[in-house]
Structure formats: structure tokens, C-alpha cells
Amino acid sequence: MDQRISLITLGVRDMAGTAAFYEALGWARVNAEDGVIAFDLIGQTLGLYPLEKLAEDIGVAVEDLGRGAMTLGYNVRDKGEVAAVLSRVEAAGGRIVKPAQDVFWGGHHGYFADPEGTLWEVAHNPYAPLAPDGGFRWKGH
């Protein structure tokens, strides 16, 4: 198995509202099969899929999916971008969970929740600069 993630699928209750949130952040949809909303990212795709259909596809009850202890990370090139991204998120209808602030490991970050409650960290990590195309590697390697 290659060391990569190809697709991140979020099971959502409100497909239109959640898609509108990501579009308000400036993301563009790509053509996808009926019932799926997809946004190509750098090296992966974020897919939105109806929560009930995701549970059915996996073969579990919706209640069994629960909410995992997981965050999605969005790294930025400089410290000031963290607050700017969080501001755009709030304007698009997201909820700021933790405002932009310095963090113990030497970076700067904040957290937000999308309309379905998916948690995102927005971070500037001075020890892991982004590649010119926005690609991220731990420690910048």
C-alpha cells in the first residue's frame, strides 16, 4: 500500500449547504457521479456524500459512524494568513472553535467547524514550509 490518502469523504446531512460553504471559501466543484460532490485538492479529493448513503455503503447504522476524533489540516505560508482564512470561514458560515493564536510548538493556528461539524485546523508551521504548489510535507521535506 502506497503511503498516501487519495480521497477524504465527509458524510453530510445537508449536501447543498455544506457544498455552498466550501464554494464560499473559493473551492470549485469538479464533475462527479450523481449523489457525490467533489472538490479536487492538491494531491487528493474531498468528497461530500449523504450521511445515510455512506452508512449504507459501509453496511453500518448512521449512529455507528459517530464523530471520530479527527481534524483536517490546512497549512498556510505565513502567520497572518491564519486569521485571514478563519475570517473567510466565518463569513462563509463556519464556526470558529479556536481563534488564531500562537501555539506551544512555535507555530500559529486556529480551529473551525464546517456546517456539519467537521473540524479543521488552520496552521502556519515555520518548520514545514509549503512547496510552491501548496504541497505540505512534515518538516518541509
C-alpha positions as CSV (number, residue, x, y, z in Angstrom):
1,M,0.0,0.0,0.0
2,D,1.4,3.4,-1.0
3,Q,1.8,6.0,1.7
4,R,-0.9,8.4,0.6
5,I,-4.6,9.4,1.0
6,S,-6.4,9.7,-2.2
7,L,-9.9,10.7,-1.1
8,I,-11.3,12.2,2.0
9,T,-15.1,11.6,2.2
10,L,-17.3,13.5,4.6
11,G,-20.7,12.1,5.3
12,V,-23.0,15.1,5.5
13,R,-26.7,15.7,6.3
14,D,-27.0,18.9,4.2
15,M,-25.3,18.4,0.9
16,A,-26.2,21.7,-0.7
17,G,-25.4,23.7,2.4
18,T,-22.1,22.1,3.0
19,A,-21.1,22.4,-0.7
20,A,-22.1,26.1,-0.6
21,F,-19.8,26.6,2.4
22,Y,-16.8,25.1,0.6
23,E,-17.6,27.1,-2.5
24,A,-17.8,30.3,-0.4
25,L,-14.2,29.6,0.6
26,G,-13.3,29.7,-3.1
27,W,-13.2,26.0,-3.8
28,A,-14.5,24.8,-7.2
29,R,-16.5,21.6,-7.7
30,V,-15.5,19.0,-10.2
31,N,-17.8,16.8,-12.2
32,A,-18.8,13.8,-10.1
33,E,-21.3,10.9,-10.1
34,D,-24.8,11.5,-9.0
35,G,-25.1,11.9,-5.3
36,V,-21.4,12.9,-4.8
37,I,-20.0,16.4,-4.6
38,A,-16.2,16.5,-5.2
39,F,-13.5,19.2,-4.8
40,D,-10.1,18.3,-6.2
41,L,-7.3,19.4,-3.8
42,I,-3.6,19.3,-4.2
43,G,-2.9,15.6,-4.4
44,Q,-6.3,14.4,-3.0
45,T,-10.0,15.0,-3.5
46,L,-12.5,16.0,-0.8
47,G,-15.8,14.3,-1.4
48,L,-19.2,15.1,0.2
49,Y,-21.6,12.2,0.4
50,P,-25.0,11.9,2.0
51,L,-24.5,10.5,5.6
52,E,-27.3,7.9,5.2
53,K,-25.8,6.7,1.9
54,L,-22.3,6.5,3.4
55,A,-23.6,4.4,6.3
56,E,-25.5,2.1,3.8
57,D,-22.4,1.8,1.6
58,I,-20.3,0.8,4.6
59,G,-23.0,-1.5,6.0
60,V,-23.5,0.2,9.4
61,A,-26.1,2.3,11.1
62,V,-25.8,6.0,10.8
63,E,-25.4,6.1,14.6
64,D,-22.4,3.8,14.4
65,L,-20.5,6.3,12.3
66,G,-20.4,8.7,15.2
67,R,-17.9,11.6,15.1
68,G,-14.3,10.5,15.2
69,A,-11.6,12.4,17.0
70,M,-10.2,13.8,13.8
71,T,-9.2,17.2,12.3
72,L,-8.4,18.1,8.7
73,G,-5.3,20.4,8.5
74,Y,-4.9,23.4,6.2
75,N,-1.5,24.9,6.4
76,V,-0.7,28.4,5.2
77,R,2.5,30.2,4.1
78,D,2.7,32.8,6.8
79,K,1.3,33.6,10.3
80,G,-1.0,36.4,9.2
81,E,-2.9,34.0,6.8
82,V,-4.3,32.0,9.7
83,A,-6.6,34.8,10.9
84,A,-7.4,35.8,7.3
85,V,-8.6,32.2,6.5
86,L,-10.6,32.0,9.7
87,S,-12.3,35.3,8.8
88,R,-13.2,34.0,5.4
89,V,-14.5,30.8,7.0
90,E,-16.7,32.7,9.4
91,A,-18.1,34.9,6.6
92,A,-18.9,31.7,4.7
93,G,-20.9,30.3,7.7
94,G,-18.3,28.3,9.5
95,R,-17.9,28.4,13.3
96,I,-14.6,29.5,14.8
97,V,-13.8,26.9,17.5
98,K,-10.4,28.4,18.5
99,P,-9.3,31.8,17.2
100,A,-5.8,32.3,15.7
101,Q,-3.1,32.2,18.3
102,D,0.5,31.2,18.9
103,V,0.9,27.6,19.9
104,F,3.5,25.9,22.2
105,W,5.4,24.2,19.4
106,G,6.4,27.5,17.8
107,G,3.6,27.9,15.2
108,H,0.4,29.8,14.9
109,H,-3.0,28.2,14.5
110,G,-6.8,28.2,15.0
111,Y,-9.7,25.8,14.5
112,F,-13.0,26.0,12.8
113,A,-16.0,23.7,12.2
114,D,-17.8,23.5,8.9
115,P,-21.6,23.5,8.8
116,E,-21.7,19.7,9.5
117,G,-19.3,20.0,12.5
118,T,-16.1,18.7,10.7
119,L,-13.2,20.2,12.5
120,W,-10.4,21.9,10.6
121,E,-7.1,23.3,11.9
122,V,-5.6,26.3,10.0
123,A,-1.9,26.5,10.8
124,H,1.3,28.2,10.0
125,N,4.2,25.9,10.7
126,P,7.5,27.7,10.4
127,Y,9.3,24.3,10.5
128,A,7.4,22.9,7.5
129,P,7.3,25.5,4.7
130,L,4.8,24.7,1.9
131,A,6.0,23.8,-1.6
132,P,5.4,26.4,-4.4
133,D,2.2,24.4,-5.4
134,G,1.0,24.4,-1.7
135,G,2.1,20.9,-1.1
136,F,2.8,20.0,2.6
137,R,5.5,17.7,3.9
138,W,6.3,17.2,7.6
139,K,9.4,19.2,8.5
140,G,9.2,20.6,4.9
141,H,10.9,17.5,3.4
